[in-house]
Amino acid sequence: MLRLAAAALLMCAPAPLALASADMSARPGETIKFDVYRGRNTSFGAHEVRFSENDDGELIAEVSIRLRAGIGPVTVFRYEHDSTERWDNGRLVAFEGRTLKDGDTFRVEGRANGEGFDVTGRDPGGDDVSKTFPSDILPSSHWVRYPPGTESVLNTEHGTLMEVEVEFLGEEEIEADGGKIPARRYRLTSSLTLDLWYDENGRWARTEFEARGQRVTYVRRANPADA
């Protein structure tokens, strides 16, 4: 179960990053909701991203992850993550997050300083992290597409950098929104490998990965606002 939680945020070692402004597809008022399954369609929880706009015109992305596995009414695995991102003109300008995993709570904060992005957090070993990363850092929240060639992203659980490889795998039809939709498929390889799909509008539509011998799948719910 530990690797299932790790896959939600993908932990890995630091590496340099140099990217342009993010390709922003989300709009204030939108919500992306996923039902999460493991194995053969066993319910595993939910993952949600809500978007709004503040008085300064910044895009706000609020992430909520709730994963649970149990035997009957007894919970044997529980994972929770809540975070808030602030974006200005395609750049991450502030981030704060809280993660509950294995009974431990991790908190991360980050803020643009004009020349870089300052982050404080706690690594998996329990040591405090306080570093400045490139100003164009992308977080590991997945709703922003990672351009092919991306080498590292900000781990939103610990405030560290994750070394990654990103490749575009092509276009295909997937299950989402209660039916079938066309989507573009990307593969993000790190300590685990995730396949990520984005719809014709660039919105995150599906995720699949394997951990501890189980297939985990994110299926996007239909959004009434899109009807």
C-alpha angles and dihedrals in degrees: 000000000000092000090049089061092044090055091059089065105010112226121213145140127292123272136162120275131201117172138149123239113305121264099245115205100161124095131200111270094032124119128194113203127184133191107215121214135183128199113345100358096302109159111249102170140271141290122201137180119192123192129206140149129242129215091271092058093251120147112242120205116191115193125199123181123181118177125172137170124183149156104246108309092343115099113218097170131028130175128175131178130176124176141160125212127193118203130190120187093337096313127110106238102171140009137179128175145173125201129187112199131157090349093304125112121216124192128194132185130183137175137178112247099190095262101042145348117274116211133184123186144117125272124225090266091059097253119136117252124210115165143141116233131187114293092240095058117148120215124231093245092110098216089103110067114244109228115236106263094040108147103188143003136193114271103227093199099058107010093244130121121260120211109226145167119215126196134173112235101186141257126309144149118267140180111261141128091026094301143035124306136173114253144169116242126217130180121216112195123195132119081327130024121237129186112211126192127199125191129233090278093051094253119144107259112167145357134197132181140152124235130168090356094304129112113230118198133188113205116190116231121228112266112222089210089064094054 
